Amino acid sequence: MSYLKFDKNLMINLEQSLTKELLRTNQSGAYHCTTIVGCNTRKQHGLLVIPIPEMDDNSHVLLSSLDETVIQHGAPFNLGLHRYQGGVYSPNGHKYIREYDCERVPRHTFRVGGVILKREKIFITNENRILIRYTLVDAHSKTTLQFRPFLAFRNANDLCMENDVASQEYHEVPNGVAMCMYQGYPTLYMQMNHKPRFTFDPHWYKSIEYIKDKERGIPYTEDLYVPGYFEIDIRKGESIIFSAGISEVNTRNLTKMYEDEIAPRTPRTSFYNCLKNSSKQFYLTNADGHYILAGYPWFKIRARDEFIALPGCTISNHHRPDFERIMGTAKAAFERYMREGKLDRHLKGLDLPDVPLWAIWSIQHYAKDAGIAAARERYGSLVKELLEYIIKGKHINLHLENNGLVSTDGTLRPMSWMCSTKPDGSPMIPRTGYLVEFNALWYNALRFAQEMFEEVESEQKFVATCQKIADKVKTAFVETFLNDFGYLFDYVTGSYADPSVRPNMIIAAGLDYSPLDRRQRKSVLDVVTRELLTPKGLRTLSPKSWGYKPYYLGNPEEREEAYFAGSARPWLMGFYTDAYIKVFGVNGANFIERMMIGFEDEMSQGCIGSLSELYDGNPPFIGRGAVSYAVNVGGILRVLRLFKNIGFIDK
């Protein structure tokens, strides 16, 4: 029985099924995303959405959807579903769905009278091509399938309207057609493994609505172009494979291509396997290297997110070579920046103050897996160079003070992960001066460098420098951040110490090298548990604090205000678990295991098999924002790996 399976009763209930989305990627930036009933509810949804670096840095929707129609005895039964202006759903193909599961690939089972048809979708790794396999399981008379492609050819963040500029030209290719709506876009090739009949019958389907965009208070209506339709006869037991890509394919190879792609897939038969699959979908390989994309469907590559997500999305899955490839690209990017001042065009945010510290934290996890000697050999030079870059005062956004702490100026633009902004671009939360997680990460990085180089005779001067600064940091950290109420100030600037109860303090309590002793860690943990812990992660602000906004709803301005004002973040559970186990030992694992139930429940909610960007801070803790977010997936995978390491579970 499939771990992720939904029956007819749920599928035909649009109130439930439209809230559940599916995501598939090709690990090169292209993706397919829609709801489990095939009705697009966001402008970023699409059957084939790809990056076009020759045009810009965004994704582009080429093929929005493909409507299938089953024809028997001359009667058509359309399996598609769209929402049109006024809330009208048509053609209501969801009523024919009998079952949906996505153990290996998304699979729909349709029943139309005596016809049982299965549809499966799969992306070709590192190729801008999606394959859809249709298998006629049962039929008592001649059956014909008809396919109508809905084309967009637009930026994934824009909308399309009927126009006279769009080209209606097409040309035939083996077992299909090829077309390109606008100059500058690649040609879209739509082909099958058997020869279909194509009828040119161009129409614009107008006023298609995207209800998620409507809820977000942004434009939500567009027109899509349908050039005509394919028809092909299918026999009982036969499979038809439809290919959509930006290059012509040898249609005789489609069946083998499909089977080769599906063979190595890990079935989504458990919580762990779901997250393992999800983590691989964030991998992105292009001509410049290997990366982790921050999330789908609208995020790009962000340095901070990459380093926070990296250990969980690679090492926790026993994919150490993936870590090495991704960190290898990042290492080269850091070196170019530090030596030449050139920022990487893909890895955004390398100049942010905490990014070098997160990179070292990530390497620290590699060392725990591969050994300190292997980590030193591969990344020792990078760790030393990053720390010396800060110590020598070369980092423009992170400054070493006399007390050993590091400070940053966050008054004009956000410098930390709490990066919401006001309309004028200034930070919504002006975290500036001494930031609690920056200095905790700084202390951890210094102590880890000591550990990494303590046996290297030629590096003893560097080790002594790190030790001297770390000793100062340990004293200054407690004096600066620990307050009389037993928790840590969020940031301190001048004579002002921010008393807001925020989750950044848990990072200090959870790090391997913490400036806090066990009693202080427990005190912080108690406050975080009491005021910030939810079944979906840690709140970004305590309900007792001024300005608490638990629901991430409304127009863009309202959502920006609520972004870090109480919504919960799953990734912080990684540090919460680290701290909990350090304080309570293996006995604390039972409590953490119970907390994991809330995340396992999410495998059948939101984006199936993945975790959303954030969750409401109050019940029922609904997922919001991006449908699949790398740091959250990586954070929970770290928790599951920790359970295994302490012998609590067997994964």
C-alpha positions, -999 to 999 in steps of 0.1 A, spaced: 0 0 0 13 34 -9 24 58 19 9 87 -1 -24 77 -15 -57 96 -19 -90 81 -28 -119 93 -49 -138 110 -20 -109 134 -14 -101 140 -50 -136 151 -60 -138 174 -30 -121 205 -44 -122 223 -11 -97 196 1 -79 186 -31 -70 221 -43 -50 227 -12 -27 198 -20 1 204 -45 27 182 -62 62 192 -73 87 175 -96 120 189 -108 148 179 -131 176 191 -108 186 218 -133 160 244 -124 131 231 -144 100 219 -126 64 207 -129 40 220 -102 2 219 -99 -25 206 -75 -31 169 -72 -63 173 -94 -43 191 -121 -60 225 -117 -34 252 -116 -39 276 -86 -8 298 -89 7 316 -119 39 297 -111 22 264 -117 28 246 -150 35 213 -167 69 224 -181 85 254 -163 121 261 -172 149 286 -166 160 304 -198 194 320 -188 197 336 -222 167 357 -213 169 364 -176 174 349 -142 137 337 -139 118 306 -146 93 306 -176 61 286 -181 61 271 -215 34 244 -212 9 254 -186 -12 222 -188 -24 194 -210 -61 185 -211 -68 149 -219 -101 137 -233 -113 100 -235 -135 94 -266 -157 63 -268 -185 58 -293 -180 94 -304 -187 107 -269 -159 129 -253 -151 128 -216 -126 156 -207 -103 149 -178 -90 185 -175 -98 210 -148 -95 248 -149 -110 276 -128 -125 305 -149 -137 340 -140 -165 339 -115 -153 308 -98 -165 285 -125 -147 251 -128 -146 234 -162 -145 208 -176 -146 191 -141 -124 162 -151 -116 155 -114 -150 137 -111 -134 108 -131 -104 104 -107 -107 72 -87 -73 73 -71 -41 92 -68 -7 81 -54 29 93 -57 50 65 -43 74 66 -72 58 91 -96 25 110 -95 -1 85 -107 -38 92 -114 -63 65 -121 -93 76 -140 -125 57 -147 -149 68 -175 -176 42 -178 -159 10 -187 -125 27 -194 -98 27 -167 -68 49 -176 -36 55 -156 -15 86 -160 20 89 -147 45 119 -149 82 120 -147 109 146 -153 142 136 -171 171 144 -148 191 175 -160 171 178 -191 142 202 -198 118 174 -206 87 159 -190 73 126 -199 36 116 -193 27 79 -197 -9 69 -203 -18 32 -199 -52 19 -208 -59 -6 -181 -93 -16 -193 -118 -8 -221 -146 -27 -237 -147 -9 -270 -125 13 -293 -109 41 -273 -93 73 -285 -73 98 -265 -73 135 -273 -47 160 -259 -51 198 -258 -19 217 -248 -24 250 -230 6 272 -238 18 303 -219 55 311 -230 58 337 -202 78 346 -171 65 324 -142 58 356 -122 38 373 -149 5 366 -166 -5 361 -203 -32 380 -221 -46 373 -256 -25 393 -281 -16 395 -318 21 391 -313 20 354 -304 30 332 -333 6 305 -343 31 289 -366 40 253 -361 59 226 -379 57 189 -378 84 167 -362 85 129 -358 53 119 -340 44 154 -331 47 192 -336 70 220 -325 61 257 -320 74 289 -304 50 317 -294 75 345 -290 109 355 -303 137 347 -278 120 316 -264 131 281 -271 110 259 -294 86 236 -276 86 200 -290 55 179 -282 59 143 -294 46 108 -287 60 73 -289 33 65 -314 22 87 -343 -8 109 -334 -31 130 -356 -27 167 -350 -55 191 -358 -46 228 -360 -75 246 -342 -62 277 -325 -81 293 -296 -74 316 -267 -90 302 -234 -97 334 -215 -100 345 -179 -84 315 -162 -81 323 -125 -54 313 -100 -71 312 -66 -38 312 -46 -28 345 -62 -62 359 -56 -58 351 -19 -24 368 -19 -39 400 -32 -19 400 -65 -31 397 -102 -46 363 -108 -63 361 -142 -48 352 -176 -55 339 -211 -38 308 -224 -33 297 -261 -44 263 -273 -30 256 -309 -52 226 -315 -53 190 -304 -36 156 -308 -56 124 -313 -44 88 -310 -61 55 -307 -51 33 -278 -57 -4 -271 -62 -22 -238 -29 -28 -221 -11 -3 -243 9 27 -231 12 61 -248 41 84 -238 38 121 -243 70 142 -243 73 179 -239 108 194 -241 129 221 -258 147 197 -281 135 171 -305 136 135 -291 140 102 -309 104 89 -302 116 53 -304 136 59 -273 108 73 -251 98 41 -235 134 32 -225 139 68 -214 109 66 -191 120 32 -177 156 42 -171 145 74 -153 121 57 -130 143 27 -121 166 45 -95 138 64 -78 134 59 -40 98 50 -33 80 74 -9 71 46 15 80 65 47 84 99 63 122 97 58 119 86 21 95 115 14 120 140 27 149 122 10 132 126 -24 122 161 -16 158 171 -8 171 159 -41 146 181 -59 164 212 -47 197 201 -64 206 224 -93 233 218 -118 242 242 -145 272 251 -166 288 270 -137 285 243 -110 264 226 -84 240 243 -60 209 240 -38 180 260 -48 162 277 -19 127 265 -27 99 262 -52 81 276 -71 97 311 -69 130 311 -50 164 312 -65 198 301 -52 206 319 -19 239 313 -2 226 314 34 198 289 26 222 267 7 246 263 37 218 258 62 201 232 41 233 215 28 241 190 57 205 178 59 199 176 21 231 156 15 249 141 45 217 131 63 207 112 32 241 94 30 249 115 -1 284 128 8 295 132 -28 266 156 -34 279 177 -5 314 177 -20 301 188 -54 280 216 -40 305 228 -15 332 227 -42 313 252 -62 307 274 -32 344 272 -22 354 285 -56 328 313 -53 341 323 -19 377 324 -31 368 346 -61 349 370 -38 376 372 -11 405 376 -36 389 395 -64 358 410 -50 336 393 -76 303 380 -64 289 347 -79 261 354 -103 241 323 -91 250 321 -54 233 352 -41 243 368 -8 279 356 -4 287 391 11 261 388 39 278 388 73 267 354 86 271 334 54 308 325 60 298 313 95 270 291 81 295 277 55 319 267 83 290 252 103 281 231 72 317 219 68 316 210 105 288 185 97 309 171 69 337 166 94 314 146 117 305 124 88 338 120 69 362 127 98 382 158 108 412 148 87 392 145 55 374 178 62 407 195 68 422 182 36 393 192 15 381 224 32 407 234 57 421 262 35 386 276 31 378 276 68 411 293 76 407 319 48 371 327 58 381 333 95 411 353 86 390 374 62 369 384 92 397 386 118 417 410 95 387 433 91 382 426 54 345 417 55 325 448 47 295 437 67 309 419 97 333 436 121 354 421 149 352 442 181 377 444 209 356 422 232 358 394 206 322 397 194 312 405 158 288 432 148 270 443 117 250 473 106 215 462 98 198 496 99 196 502 61 190 467 48 184 433 64 216 415 73 202 383 89 178 356 78 149 377 92 149 397 60 114 412 56 115 448 44 93 479 45 81 495 12 113 518 12 135 488 14 146 492 51 143 462 74 110 455 90 130 442 120 161 464 124 184 438 139 217 456 141 249 456 163 255 423 181 232 396 168 228 366 190 231 339 163 259 356 145 280 356 176 271 320 185 281 309 150 313 329 153 322 312 186 314 278 171 335 285 140 365 296 160 364 265 182 359 242 152 389 258 135 409 249 167 398 213 165 405 211 127 441 224 130 452 215 165 474 186 153 489 206 124 522 219 136 525 247 110 491 261 119 497 266 157 498 304 154 464 304 137 451 280 163 463 303 191 446 333 175 413 314 172 416 302 208 424 337 221 394 353 204 371 324 213 379 328 250 370 365 248 338 357 229 327 331 256 328 357 283 314 386 263 286 365 248 271 356 282 276 392 296 260 407 265 231 384 257 220 364 288 194 383 307 178 380 342 149 361 328 170 332 316 169 337 279 190 356 254 185 391 240 179 389 202 203 417 194 222 444 213 232 477 199 246 505 220 227 506 252 196 489 237 191 451 242 161 438 223 139 417 247 118 401 220 116 363 225 127 350 192 141 316 181 176 328 172 187 320 207 181 283 201 210 283 176 233 293 204 220 265 226 222 239 199 256 244 184 283 218 191 305 246 205 282 268 224 293 298 246 266 287 270 271 260 297 246 232 303 225 251 328 223 282 306 214 260 276 185 245 296 173 279 307 171 290 270 155 257 260 128 261 287 118 296 274 118 284 238 97 254 246 72 274 266 68 303 242 80 293 207 75 256 202 46 245 179 39 212 160 54 228 129 86 243 143 95 274 163 76 306 161 96 336 149 81 357 178 65 348 211 28 354 215 36 374 246 57 398 226 44 430 211 34 428 174 27 391 174 10 381 141 5 344 138 -12 342 104 7 349 72 -23 363 52 -34 393 33 -19 415 6 19 416 0 24 444 25 4 426 52 23 394 46 56 412 48 47 425 82 37 390 94 66 372 79 88 371 110 61 382 135 50 348 148 49 323 119 67 290 126 98 276 109 105 239 107 142 242 101 148 255 136 137 222 150 172 209 140 188 233 165 161 227 190 167 190 188 205 195 191 200 215 223 174 191 237 196 161 233 226 180 247 206 189 278 186 158 284 206 131 266 191 102 248 161 103 272 150 135 254 145 117 221 111 105 231 98 140 233 114 150 200 99 120 183 64 131 194 71 165 179 80 149 146 44 137 142 34 172 132 59 172 103 50 137 92 14 148 89 25 174 64 36 147 40 0 145 28 -8 182 31 4 213 12 31 201 -12 28 163 -11 60 148 4 76 181 13 75 210 37 63 245 31 83 277 37 65 286 69 35 277 90 10 298 109 20 303 145 -15 294 159 -37 264 152 -44 248 128 -8 257 118 -15 259 80 15 259 56 21 292 37 46 307 13 67 286 -11 53 250 -13 86 233 -9 115 248 11 151 235 12 161 246 47 130 231 63 135 197 45 172 198 54 165 207 91 140 179 97 163 154 79 190 164 103 167 155 132 161 121 117 198 115 112 205 125 148 180 100 159 198 73 140 232 84 153 221 81 189 205 47 181 170 58 187 157 48 152 169 26 124 168 44 90 
